[in-house]
Amino acid sequence: MACFIRLVYDGFYRRFGEHFGGLIPAIFTDEPSPVGKPRERGVWPGTTGILAHVNRLLGYDFRPHLAALWFDDEPDAERYRADYERAIALRMEETWYAALYEWCTEHGIALTGHPAKADDLGAERYFHIPGQDLVWRWVLPDDPTALEGPQSTQGKCGSSAMIHTGRRRNANELCGAYGHELTWEEMNWLADWCFVRGTNMLFPHAFYYSVRGIRWDERPPDVGPNSAWWDRYKSYADRCRRLCWLNTDSRHVCSVAILGRVDWLPWEPAKALFQQQRDFNYVEERHLWEDAVVDEGGIHLAGMRYEAVLAMHEPDARAREAPQRLDEAGRLLRCGPETPAEELVGFVDGLVAADVRVEPAAKALRVRRVQKGGRDWWMLFNEEGASLTGRVWLREEGPFLQLDPWTGESQAWENGGTIALDGYQLTVVCTDRVNGR
């Protein structure tokens, strides 16, 4: 890493340092991996002396369990593979992310980009602008991938990291390798999927100078001047700008947390909460012994207070006092992949009043609430293609305005009134107290 920084990053600074922090606001690191991108199966990362670091980071001698990396019939093979992956992720933090973060800090430029995995929450603490990557059609509208699997966690991964590490922005590199079949509707859906999860910076992948020859298939599509919808792009950019503004320098109103590890975030409880309009953040377990205060009232972290906490794993030994305290206060639900959604949501409902109530029930409706400029704001996003109509009650006093992100125009809206959303439509409602006082 010292050699890499000397040859590459120091080289950047010699040539372009006068522009750092201005014309060049950030340096992008993209999916770093200790073994690159091997095509061979069964390759595990390791270097001379790696086991000493693995043992140190895990707190036990891993050598008797090495065979579990390759043989499924080894006792607790799945557990030991997960432990090894976590140790490698922590070692990557020490060697790669921390080194680049410190260099960028010293040279007045932000480190951004994204880690290799969608749920690598631990690595995000070393980004000045935490990020993630919607790529390869791994998340799609009207598909289980929008709510299920590791890729479904990436929106909350980036935004939770932003909140808990005190950053101002978090990003997503979206549309990469979504293919020539990417539609205008999908591009807008991907952006809104991010916004309602707290993203406030987008890196559309990609704008090409030319798509001649082999470049036609270089991570298609072109979402810039060579795209079929370029004449509508300004309206898309303006809408994204308004929603990024709403998620920037605002306070997220949220009292529910799901515990995660440095390299793993559970999606099952997240799905249940999303479908019942119960917003949440992921809390990486290291916060429990590093900088969070845990008492009978919940987890207090970075200005947030989490009164209801869900956990799908047994936390690290250093964190066990905190879960015990939460458990005694009745604020922790230990759940598993098969825990019924009704139990998860019922536990949360018993501790935290709902910000939004909708009738009839609408599993496709996603909600995010923030406070900014003396107002309370709600994003309401119909994440599915079928239209959605229902009466909506907000846990706040009006008067209210409903805003169109496409135009910025607003109209009066009554609490408990009807909101009709076309497929994939996002609307914004806010209190009008600034004018209504």
Backbone hydrogen bonds in HBPLUS format (Angstrom, degrees):
<---DONOR---> <-ACCEPTOR-->    atom                        ^
c    i                          cat <-CA-CA->   ^        H-A-AA   ^      H-
h    n   atom  resd res      DA  || num        DHA   H-A  angle D-A-AA Bond
n    s   type  num  typ     dist DA aas  dist angle  dist       angle   num
A0005-ILE N   A0001-MET O   2.84 MM   4  6.01 167.0  1.86 155.0 157.7     1
A0006-ARG N   A0002-ALA O   3.00 MM   4  6.10 155.7  2.06 139.7 146.9     2
A0007-LEU N   A0003-CYS O   2.92 MM   4  6.12 161.7  1.95 154.6 158.7     3
A0008-VAL N   A0004-PHE O   2.81 MM   4  5.75 159.3  1.85 151.8 158.0     4
A0010-ASP N   A0005-ILE O   2.79 MM   5  6.04 164.7  1.81 178.4 173.5     5
A0012-PHE N   A0008-VAL O   2.86 MM   4  6.24 149.2  1.95 149.6 158.1     6
A0013-TYR N   A0009-TYR O   3.04 MM   4  6.36 161.5  2.07 149.7 153.8     7
A0014-ARG N   A0010-ASP O   2.95 MM   4  6.21 156.0  2.01 147.4 153.3     8
A0015-ARG N   A0011-GLY O   3.20 MM   4  6.39 156.6  2.26 147.6 152.8     9
A0016-PHE N   A0012-PHE O   2.75 MM   4  5.78 164.9  1.78 161.2 166.4    10
A0017-GLY N   A0013-TYR O   2.79 MM   4  4.18 137.1  1.98 128.7 127.3    11
A0019-HIS N   A0016-PHE O   2.87 MM   3  5.66 159.7  1.91 128.1 134.5    12
A0020-PHE N   A0017-GLY O   3.07 MM   3  5.14 158.9  2.11 106.3 113.0    13
A0022-GLY N   A0019-HIS O   3.05 MM   3  5.41 158.5  2.09 131.8 133.9    14
A0024-ILE N   A0019-HIS O   3.04 MM   5  5.59 170.9  2.05 142.2 140.7    15
A0021-GLY N   A0024-ILE O   2.85 MM   3  5.71 140.9  2.01 153.0 143.8    16
A0110-ALA N   A0025-PRO O   3.10 MM  85  6.23 169.6  2.11 144.2 143.6    17
A0027-ILE N   A0110-ALA O   2.82 MM  83  6.30 149.6  1.91 163.4 172.1    18
A0112-THR N   A0027-ILE O   2.85 MM  85  5.95 171.9  1.86 163.6 161.8    19
A0029-THR N   A0112-THR O   2.93 MM  83  6.35 162.1  1.96 140.8 141.8    20
A0114-HIS N   A0029-THR O   3.01 MM  85  6.47 151.4  2.10 162.9 172.0    21
A0031-GLU N   A0114-HIS O   2.99 MM  83  5.96 151.2  2.08 154.2 160.7    22
A0036-GLY N   A0033-SER O   3.24 MM   3  5.01 172.3  2.25 105.5 107.1    23
A0050-ILE N   A0047-THR O   2.95 MM   3  5.14 155.8  2.01 136.7 131.4    24
A0053-HIS N   A0050-ILE O   2.97 MM   3  5.26 120.4  2.34 103.0 117.7    25
A0054-VAL N   A0050-ILE O   2.88 MM   4  6.21 158.3  1.92 154.0 161.2    26
A0055-ASN N   A0051-LEU O   2.85 MM   4  5.96 169.1  1.86 150.5 153.0    27
A0056-ARG N   A0052-ALA O   3.05 MM   4  6.18 155.9  2.11 137.7 144.7    28
A0057-LEU N   A0053-HIS O   2.85 MM   4  6.02 163.5  1.88 154.3 158.3    29
A0058-LEU N   A0054-VAL O   2.90 MM   4  5.99 151.8  1.98 151.0 158.4    30
A0059-GLY N   A0055-ASN O   2.82 MM   4  5.62 139.5  1.98 140.8 150.8    31
A0065-HIS N   A0062-PHE O   2.83 MM   3  5.50 157.4  1.88 126.8 134.6    32
A0066-LEU N   A0063-ARG O   3.31 MM   3  5.45 171.6  2.32 117.0 115.6    33
A0068-ALA N   A0065-HIS O   3.03 MM   3  5.55 143.9  2.17 112.4 122.2    34
A0069-LEU N   A0066-LEU O   3.01 MM   3  5.78 163.2  2.04 121.7 126.7    35
A0070-TRP N   A0067-ALA O   3.04 MM   3  5.73 154.6  2.10 118.8 125.0    36
A0071-PHE N   A0067-ALA O   2.98 MM   4  6.04 153.9  2.05 157.3 165.3    37
A0074-GLU N   A0071-PHE O   3.28 MM   3  5.81 166.1  2.30 115.1 117.7    38
A0080-TYR N   A0076-ASP O   3.11 MM   4  6.42 162.6  2.14 159.1 163.5    39
A0081-ARG N   A0077-ALA O   2.95 MM   4  6.14 153.6  2.02 153.3 160.6    40
A0082-ALA N   A0078-GLU O   3.09 MM   4  6.28 158.7  2.14 145.2 150.7    41
A0083-ASP N   A0079-ARG O   2.94 MM   4  6.23 152.7  2.02 145.1 153.3    42
A0084-TYR N   A0080-TYR O   2.91 MM   4  6.09 160.7  1.95 144.9 149.7    43
A0085-GLU N   A0081-ARG O   2.93 MM   4  6.15 165.2  1.95 152.1 156.0    44
A0086-ARG N   A0082-ALA O   2.95 MM   4  6.13 153.6  2.02 144.7 152.0    45
A0087-ALA N   A0083-ASP O   2.93 MM   4  6.22 153.0  2.01 149.0 156.4    46
A0088-ILE N   A0084-TYR O   2.94 MM   4  6.25 157.8  1.99 153.1 159.0    47
A0089-ALA N   A0085-GLU O   2.90 MM   4  6.14 154.6  1.97 145.1 152.6    48
A0090-LEU N   A0086-ARG O   2.96 MM   4  6.22 154.9  2.03 146.7 153.0    49
A0091-ARG N   A0087-ALA O   2.89 MM   4  6.15 150.8  1.98 144.8 153.4    50
A0092-MET N   A0088-ILE O   2.82 MM   4  6.07 152.1  1.90 149.3 156.9    51
A0093-GLU N   A0089-ALA O   3.06 MM   4  6.38 144.3  2.19 139.5 148.9    52
A0094-GLU N   A0090-LEU O   3.14 MM   4  6.50 154.1  2.21 142.9 148.8    53
A0095-THR N   A0091-ARG O   2.94 MM   4  6.20 159.5  1.98 154.1 159.2    54
A0096-TRP N   A0092-MET O   2.80 MM   4  5.33 151.3  1.88 137.8 147.4    55
A0097-TYR N   A0092-MET O   3.20 MM   5  6.61 148.7  2.31 145.0 152.7    56
A0098-ALA N   A0093-GLU O   2.85 MM   5  5.71 160.2  1.89 156.1 159.9    57
A0100-LEU N   A0096-TRP O   3.06 MM   4  6.29 165.4  2.08 159.2 162.9    58
A0101-TYR N   A0097-TYR O   2.86 MM   4  5.95 160.3  1.89 153.6 160.0    59
A0102-GLU N   A0098-ALA O   2.94 MM   4  6.06 163.8  1.97 148.1 152.1    60
A0103-TRP N   A0099-ALA O   3.05 MM   4  6.22 158.9  2.10 143.5 149.6    61
A0104-CYS N   A0100-LEU O   2.89 MM   4  6.05 169.2  1.90 152.8 155.7    62
A0105-THR N   A0101-TYR O   2.93 MM   4  6.08 160.2  1.97 149.4 155.3    63
A0106-GLU N   A0102-GLU O   2.99 MM   4  6.16 162.5  2.02 149.0 153.3    64
A0107-HIS N   A0103-TRP O   3.02 MM   4  6.22 134.6  2.23 142.6 155.2    65
A0107-HIS N   A0104-CYS O   3.15 MM   3  5.06 129.2  2.42  92.7 106.3    66
A0109-ILE N   A0104-CYS O   3.07 MM   5  5.12 176.2  2.07 146.6 146.8    67
A0108-GLY N   A0105-THR O   3.37 MM   3  5.39 169.7  2.38 106.3 107.7    68
A0128-HIS N   A0111-LEU O   2.93 MM  17  5.26 131.2  2.17 133.9 148.8    69
A0129-ILE N   A0111-LEU O   3.20 MM  18  6.42 158.4  2.25 155.1 152.6    70
A0120-ASP N   A0117-LYS O   3.32 MM   3  5.28 162.2  2.35 111.5 108.8    71
A0121-LEU N   A0119-ASP O   2.86 MM   2  5.44 134.2  2.07 105.4  91.2    72
A0124-GLU N   A0121-LEU O   3.12 MM   3  5.40 136.5  2.32 104.3 116.2    73
A0122-GLY N   A0262-VAL O   2.81 MM 140  3.96 166.4  1.83 122.7 124.9    74
A0125-ARG N   A0122-GLY O   3.36 MM   3  6.12 163.4  2.39 118.3 121.7    75
A0126-TYR N   A0123-ALA O   3.06 MM   3  5.88 167.8  2.07 124.9 128.8    76
A0127-PHE N   A0124-GLU O   3.11 MM   3  5.42 166.4  2.13 116.7 117.5    77
A0171-ALA N   A0130-PRO O   2.74 MM  41  6.22 157.5  1.79 150.9 158.1    78
A0132-GLN N   A0171-ALA O   3.06 MM  39  6.41 133.2  2.29 125.8 138.2    79
A0173-GLU N   A0132-GLN O   2.90 MM  41  6.33 160.5  1.94 144.5 147.3    80
A0134-LEU N   A0173-GLU O   3.17 MM  39  6.12 124.0  2.50 113.4 128.5    81
A0138-TRP N   A0135-VAL O   3.12 MM   3  6.14 157.4  2.17 130.9 134.0    82
A0136-TRP N   A0176-GLY O   2.95 MM  40  6.43 146.8  2.06 150.3 161.0    83
A0146-ALA N   A0143-ASP O   3.10 MM   3  6.03 170.4  2.11 130.7 132.8    84
A0147-LEU N   A0144-PRO O   3.01 MM   3  5.80 158.8  2.06 124.4 129.5    85
A0148-GLU N   A0144-PRO O   2.82 MM   4  5.63 138.9  1.99 151.9 162.6    86
A0152-SER N   A0149-GLY O   3.02 MM   3  5.62 142.5  2.16 116.3 126.2    87
A0153-THR N   A0150-PRO O   3.09 MM   3  5.62 163.7  2.11 115.6 120.8    88
A0154-GLN N   A0151-GLN O   3.32 MM   3  5.71 168.4  2.34 113.9 117.1    89
A0157-CYS N   A0153-THR O   2.91 MM   4  5.99 142.4  2.05 149.8 161.5    90
A0158-GLY N   A0154-GLN O   3.20 MM   4  6.33 166.7  2.22 149.6 148.7    91
A0159-SER N   A0155-GLY O   3.27 MM   4  6.48 170.3  2.28 148.3 151.2    92
A0160-SER N   A0156-LYS O   2.88 MM   4  5.62 155.1  1.94 138.2 145.6    93
A0161-ALA N   A0157-CYS O   3.16 MM   4  6.23 156.6  2.21 141.1 147.6    94
A0162-MET N   A0158-GLY O   3.05 MM   4  6.29 153.7  2.12 143.5 150.7    95
A0163-ILE N   A0159-SER O   3.13 MM   4  6.38 161.2  2.16 147.3 150.6    96
A0164-HIS N   A0160-SER O   2.96 MM   4  6.15 172.5  1.96 157.2 159.2    97
A0165-THR N   A0161-ALA O   2.96 MM   4  5.84 137.4  2.15 147.7 155.2    98
A0167-ARG N   A0162-MET O   2.91 MM   5  4.74 142.3  2.05 143.0 148.1    99
A0166-GLY N   A0163-ILE O   3.40 MM   3  5.35 161.1  2.44  99.2 104.5   100
A0200-ASN N   A0170-ASN O   3.14 MM  30  5.77 162.0  2.17 147.7 153.2   101
A0172-ASN N   A0201-MET O   3.02 MM  29  6.55 130.0  2.28 142.4 156.3   102
A0203-PHE N   A0172-ASN O   2.83 MM  31  5.95 162.8  1.86 149.9 147.1   103
A0205-HIS N   A0174-LEU O   2.91 MM  31  5.87 163.1  1.94 173.5 169.8   104
A0178-TYR N   A0175-CYS O   3.20 MM   3  5.41 144.5  2.34 135.5 126.5   105
A0179-GLY N   A0220-PRO O   3.00 MM  41  4.84 146.5  2.11 127.4 117.4   106
A0182-LEU N   A0179-GLY O   3.06 MM   3  5.75 168.7  2.08 120.7 122.6   107
A0187-MET N   A0183-THR O   2.99 MM   4  6.28 159.0  2.03 151.2 156.8   108
A0188-ASN N   A0184-TRP O   3.13 MM   4  6.38 158.8  2.18 148.0 152.9   109
A0189-TRP N   A0185-GLU O   2.90 MM   4  6.09 155.0  1.97 146.0 153.9   110
A0190-LEU N   A0186-GLU O   2.85 MM   4  6.06 162.4  1.88 156.4 159.4   111
A0191-ALA N   A0187-MET O   3.28 MM   4  6.50 156.5  2.34 140.7 146.3   112
A0192-ASP N   A0188-ASN O   3.00 MM   4  6.30 163.8  2.03 152.6 156.7   113
A0193-TRP N   A0189-TRP O   2.77 MM   4  5.94 153.2  1.84 154.2 162.4   114
A0194-CYS N   A0190-LEU O   3.18 MM   4  6.41 148.1  2.29 139.3 146.5   115
A0194-CYS N   A0191-ALA O   3.11 MM   3  5.21 121.5  2.47  95.6 109.7   116
A0195-PHE N   A0191-ALA O   2.90 MM   4  6.24 161.3  1.94 150.7 156.2   117
A0196-VAL N   A0192-ASP O   3.04 MM   4  6.07 175.2  2.05 154.1 154.2   118
A0197-ARG N   A0194-CYS O   3.00 MM   3  5.24 145.1  2.13 105.8 116.8   119
A0199-THR N   A0194-CYS O   3.12 MM   5  5.27 165.1  2.14 136.4 132.0   120
A0198-GLY N   A0195-PHE O   2.92 MM   3  5.08 163.2  1.95 108.7 113.7   121
A0223-VAL N   A0206-ALA O   3.01 MM  17  5.80 157.5  2.06 145.1 151.6   122
A0215-ARG N   A0212-ARG O   3.21 MM   3  5.68 137.2  2.41 140.9 135.3   123
A0216-TRP N   A0213-GLY O   3.12 MM   3  5.94 167.9  2.13 122.1 125.9   124
A0217-ASP N   A0214-ILE O   3.17 MM   3  6.02 156.7  2.23 122.0 125.7   125
A0218-GLU N   A0215-ARG O   3.12 MM   3  4.83 171.4  2.12 105.3 106.0   126
A0227-SER N   A0224-GLY O   3.00 MM   3  5.59 166.4  2.02 127.6 129.8   127
A0230-TRP N   A0227-SER O   3.38 MM   3  5.45 160.7  2.42 113.4 111.2   128
A0232-ARG N   A0229-TRP O   2.82 MM   3  5.43 157.0  1.88 120.7 128.5   129
A0233-TYR N   A0230-TRP O   3.08 MM   3  4.94 161.6  2.11 103.8 109.5   130
A0235-SER N   A0232-ARG O   3.18 MM   3  5.70 124.6  2.50 109.7 121.7   131
A0236-TYR N   A0232-ARG O   3.37 MM   4  6.74 155.4  2.43 148.1 155.1   132
A0237-ALA N   A0233-TYR O   2.80 MM   4  6.08 163.1  1.83 158.9 163.5   133
A0238-ASP N   A0234-LYS O   2.86 MM   4  6.01 159.1  1.90 150.3 155.7   134
A0239-ARG N   A0235-SER O   3.05 MM   4  6.16 158.2  2.10 142.3 148.1   135
A0240-CYS N   A0236-TYR O   2.94 MM   4  6.18 163.8  1.97 152.1 156.6   136
A0241-ARG N   A0237-ALA O   2.85 MM   4  6.00 151.7  1.93 144.2 152.7   137
A0242-ARG N   A0238-ASP O   3.05 MM   4  6.34 155.3  2.12 147.2 152.4   138
A0243-LEU N   A0239-ARG O   3.14 MM   4  6.46 159.3  2.18 150.2 155.4   139
A0244-CYS N   A0240-CYS O   2.81 MM   4  5.97 153.0  1.88 151.8 159.7   140
A0245-TRP N   A0241-ARG O   2.94 MM   4  6.08 156.7  2.00 145.3 151.8   141
A0246-LEU N   A0242-ARG O   3.10 MM   4  6.37 149.0  2.20 139.5 147.3   142
A0247-ASN N   A0243-LEU O   3.22 MM   4  6.45 146.1  2.34 139.5 147.1   143
A0248-THR N   A0245-TRP O   3.17 MM   3  5.13 159.6  2.22 102.6 108.7   144
A0251-ARG N   A0371-GLN O   2.91 MM 120  5.05 165.0  1.94 144.0 148.4   145
A0371-GLN N   A0251-ARG O   2.81 MM 120  5.05 144.6  1.93 135.2 147.0   146
A0253-VAL N   A0369-ARG O   3.00 MM 116  5.55 173.8  2.01 140.0 141.7   147
A0307-GLU N   A0255-SER O   2.82 MM  52  5.44 126.3  2.11 128.8 139.3   148
A0308-ALA N   A0255-SER O   3.26 MM  53  6.61 156.0  2.32 159.6 164.7   149
A0281-ASN N   A0256-VAL O   3.11 MM  25  6.62 141.6  2.26 144.6 154.2   150
A0257-ALA N   A0308-ALA O   2.96 MM  51  6.39 160.0  2.00 160.1 166.6   151
A0310-LEU N   A0257-ALA O   2.89 MM  53  6.32 156.3  1.95 152.0 159.6   152
A0258-ILE N   A0281-ASN O   2.96 MM  23  6.34 152.2  2.04 150.7 157.2   153
A0283-VAL N   A0258-ILE O   2.94 MM  25  6.06 159.5  1.99 142.6 147.1   154
A0259-LEU N   A0310-LEU O   2.90 MM  51  6.26 166.4  1.92 173.5 177.7   155
A0260-GLY N   A0283-VAL O   2.97 MM  23  5.94 153.2  2.04 142.4 140.5   156
A0285-GLU N   A0260-GLY O   2.91 MM  25  5.94 153.5  1.98 160.3 161.1   157
A0261-ARG N   A0264-TRP O   2.88 MM   3  5.07 160.7  1.92 158.2 161.3   158
A0271-LYS N   A0267-TRP O   2.91 MM   4  6.14 155.1  1.97 158.0 163.0   159
A0272-ALA N   A0268-GLU O   3.36 MM   4  6.70 161.9  2.40 149.1 152.5   160
A0273-LEU N   A0269-PRO O   3.08 MM   4  6.33 158.9  2.12 149.6 154.8   161
A0274-PHE N   A0270-ALA O   2.87 MM   4  6.05 168.5  1.88 158.6 161.9   162
A0275-GLN N   A0271-LYS O   3.09 MM   4  6.23 164.4  2.12 153.0 156.2   163
A0276-GLN N   A0273-LEU O   3.08 MM   3  5.27 150.0  2.17 105.2 114.5   164
A0278-ARG N   A0273-LEU O   2.94 MM   5  4.86 171.5  1.95 146.7 143.9   165
A0277-GLN N   A0274-PHE O   3.18 MM   3  5.25 162.7  2.21 113.8 112.6   166
A0287-HIS N   A0284-GLU O   3.00 MM   3  5.99 156.7  2.05 132.4 136.9   167
A0288-LEU N   A0285-GLU O   2.92 MM   3  5.50 146.1  2.03 114.8 124.1   168
A0289-TRP N   A0286-ARG O   3.17 MM   3  5.76 146.8  2.29 112.6 119.9   169
A0290-GLU N   A0286-ARG O   2.97 MM   4  6.01 127.3  2.25 144.9 160.3   170
A0291-ASP N   A0287-HIS O   3.22 MM   4  5.37 141.4  2.38 121.1 131.1   171
A0292-ALA N   A0287-HIS O   2.90 MM   5  5.45 145.1  2.02 166.2 155.6   172
A0293-VAL N   A0300-HIS O   2.96 MM   7  5.03 164.2  1.99 145.8 150.5   173
A0300-HIS N   A0293-VAL O   2.77 MM   7  5.03 163.3  1.80 155.4 160.4   174
A0295-ASP N   A0298-GLY O   3.10 MM   3  5.52 160.8  2.14 155.7 158.3   175
A0298-GLY N   A0295-ASP O   3.00 MM   3  5.52 163.9  2.02 117.9 123.0   176
A0299-ILE N   A0306-TYR O   3.01 MM   7  4.98 154.3  2.08 134.6 138.5   177
A0306-TYR N   A0299-ILE O   2.78 MM   7  4.98 163.4  1.81 147.8 152.0   178
A0301-LEU N   A0304-MET O   2.91 MM   3  5.17 154.6  1.97 139.7 148.0   179
A0304-MET N   A0301-LEU O   2.80 MM   3  5.17 162.9  1.83 121.5 126.3   180
A0309-VAL N   A0331-ARG O   2.86 MM  22  5.98 152.3  1.93 156.7 166.1   181
A0333-LEU N   A0309-VAL O   2.92 MM  24  6.35 156.7  1.97 161.1 168.9   182
A0311-ALA N   A0333-LEU O   3.04 MM  22  6.32 159.3  2.08 158.5 157.6   183
A0335-CYS N   A0311-ALA O   2.86 MM  24  6.04 160.9  1.90 152.2 158.8   184
A0319-ALA N   A0316-ASP O   2.79 MM   3  5.42 156.3  1.85 119.9 128.0   185
A0320-ARG N   A0317-ALA O   3.31 MM   3  5.27 164.9  2.34 104.4 108.9   186
A0322-ALA N   A0319-ALA O   3.08 MM   3  5.62 128.5  2.36 112.0 123.8   187
A0324-GLN N   A0320-ARG O   3.16 MM   4  6.21 156.2  2.22 142.3 149.2   188
A0325-ARG N   A0321-GLU O   3.04 MM   4  6.24 151.6  2.12 142.8 150.1   189
A0326-LEU N   A0322-ALA O   2.96 MM   4  6.29 157.4  2.02 154.0 160.5   190
A0327-ASP N   A0323-PRO O   2.73 MM   4  5.88 156.0  1.78 148.8 156.1   191
A0328-GLU N   A0324-GLN O   2.96 MM   4  6.16 161.4  2.00 149.0 152.8   192
A0329-ALA N   A0325-ARG O   3.15 MM   4  6.35 141.3  2.31 137.0 147.1   193
A0331-ARG N   A0326-LEU O   2.86 MM   5  5.09 162.5  1.89 156.1 151.5   194
A0330-GLY N   A0327-ASP O   2.99 MM   3  5.06 157.2  2.04 104.3 111.4   195
A0339-THR N   A0336-GLY O   3.06 MM   3  5.28 166.6  2.08 113.1 117.3   196
A0343-GLU N   A0340-PRO O   3.03 MM   3  5.37 128.2  2.31 104.4 116.9   197
A0344-LEU N   A0340-PRO O   3.23 MM   4  6.67 159.3  2.28 152.0 157.3   198
A0345-VAL N   A0341-ALA O   2.93 MM   4  6.11 178.2  1.93 161.5 161.6   199
A0346-GLY N   A0342-GLU O   2.85 MM   4  5.74 149.2  1.95 135.2 145.1   200
A0347-PHE N   A0343-GLU O   2.99 MM   4  6.09 154.4  2.05 144.0 149.7   201
A0348-VAL N   A0344-LEU O   3.18 MM   4  6.52 160.9  2.21 148.1 152.7   202
A0349-ASP N   A0345-VAL O   2.80 MM   4  6.00 163.6  1.82 153.9 158.9   203
A0350-GLY N   A0346-GLY O   3.05 MM   4  6.16 141.5  2.20 140.7 149.8   204
A0351-LEU N   A0348-VAL O   3.00 MM   3  5.38 156.1  2.06 111.5 119.0   205
A0352-VAL N   A0348-VAL O   2.84 MM   4  5.84 160.4  1.88 167.8 174.3   206
A0395-ARG N   A0355-ASP O   2.87 MM  40  4.91 152.7  1.94 142.3 143.4   207
A0357-ARG N   A0393-TRP O   2.91 MM  36  5.09 155.1  1.97 149.2 154.5   208
A0393-TRP N   A0357-ARG O   2.79 MM  36  5.09 165.0  1.81 156.3 160.9   209
A0359-GLU N   A0391-ARG O   2.97 MM  32  5.29 155.9  2.03 148.5 156.2   210
A0391-ARG N   A0359-GLU O   2.78 MM  32  5.29 156.4  1.83 164.3 158.4   211
A0365-LEU N   A0362-ALA O   3.15 MM   3  5.62 164.6  2.17 115.7 120.4   212
A0383-GLU N   A0364-ALA O   3.01 MM  19  5.39 166.6  2.03 151.5 148.2   213
A0366-ARG N   A0381-PHE O   2.87 MM  15  5.10 162.2  1.90 146.7 152.8   214
A0381-PHE N   A0366-ARG O   2.98 MM  15  5.10 168.0  1.99 147.1 150.9   215
A0368-ARG N   A0379-MET O   3.18 MM  11  5.15 147.8  2.29 136.3 141.3   216
A0379-MET N   A0368-ARG O   2.81 MM  11  5.15 161.1  1.84 153.1 159.2   217
A0370-VAL N   A0377-TRP O   2.94 MM   7  5.31 153.9  2.01 143.5 151.9   218
A0377-TRP N   A0370-VAL O   2.79 MM   7  5.31 168.5  1.80 168.3 168.0   219
A0372-LYS N   A0375-ARG O   2.97 MM   3  5.48 153.8  2.04 149.2 157.4   220
A0375-ARG N   A0372-LYS O   3.02 MM   3  5.48 161.2  2.06 116.6 122.7   221
A0431-THR N   A0376-ASP O   2.92 MM  55  5.46 148.3  2.02 148.3 158.1   222
A0378-TRP N   A0429-VAL O   2.73 MM  51  5.20 155.3  1.79 161.9 167.7   223
A0429-VAL N   A0378-TRP O   2.95 MM  51  5.20 159.8  2.00 148.4 155.0   224
A0380-LEU N   A0427-THR O   2.94 MM  47  5.39 168.1  1.95 161.8 160.8   225
A0427-THR N   A0380-LEU O   2.92 MM  47  5.39 163.6  1.95 153.6 157.2   226
A0382-ASN N   A0425-GLN O   2.93 MM  43  5.47 175.6  1.93 160.5 159.8   227
A0424-TYR N   A0384-GLU O   3.02 MM  40  5.58 139.3  2.19 146.2 141.0   228
A0388-LEU N   A0421-LEU O   2.77 MM  33  5.13 162.4  1.80 156.7 162.5   229
A0421-LEU N   A0388-LEU O   2.70 MM  33  5.13 171.5  1.71 164.4 166.7   230
A0390-GLY N   A0419-ILE O   3.19 MM  29  5.72 155.2  2.26 141.3 148.2   231
A0419-ILE N   A0390-GLY O   2.86 MM  29  5.72 163.0  1.89 164.1 165.8   232
A0392-VAL N   A0417-GLY O   2.99 MM  25  5.92 160.6  2.03 160.6 159.6   233
A0416-GLY N   A0392-VAL O   2.75 MM  24  4.87 134.4  1.95 155.5 149.0   234
A0396-GLU N   A0394-LEU O   2.85 MM   2  5.54 137.5  2.03 103.8  91.1   235
A0432-ASP N   A0399-PRO O   2.68 MM  33  5.33 158.0  1.72 147.2 143.9   236
A0413-TRP N   A0400-PHE O   3.08 MM  13  5.29 158.0  2.13 128.1 126.1   237
A0401-LEU N   A0430-CYS O   2.77 MM  29  5.35 155.6  1.82 158.6 166.4   238
A0430-CYS N   A0401-LEU O   2.85 MM  29  5.35 157.2  1.90 151.2 158.6   239
A0402-GLN N   A0411-GLN O   2.78 MM   9  5.40 164.9  1.81 162.3 167.2   240
A0411-GLN N   A0402-GLN O   2.95 MM   9  5.40 142.6  2.09 142.1 154.0   241
A0403-LEU N   A0428-VAL O   2.65 MM  25  5.12 170.1  1.66 158.1 161.8   242
A0428-VAL N   A0403-LEU O   3.34 MM  25  5.12 163.2  2.37 150.0 149.0   243
A0404-ASP N   A0409-GLU O   2.93 MM   5  5.58 159.5  1.97 164.0 170.7   244
A0407-THR N   A0404-ASP O   3.19 MM   3  5.65 131.4  2.43 110.4 121.0   245
A0408-GLY N   A0404-ASP O   2.67 MM   4  5.30 158.1  1.71 168.6 174.5   246
A0417-GLY N   A0414-GLU O   2.83 MM   3  5.24 139.0  2.00 141.2 140.7   247
A0425-GLN N   A0422-ASP O   3.08 MM   3  5.29 151.7  2.17 137.7 131.7   248
A0436-GLY N   A0432-ASP O   2.65 MM   4  5.59 135.8  1.84 142.6 157.0   249
A0437-ARG N   A0433-ARG O   2.98 MM   4  5.45 127.8  2.26 146.2 142.5   250
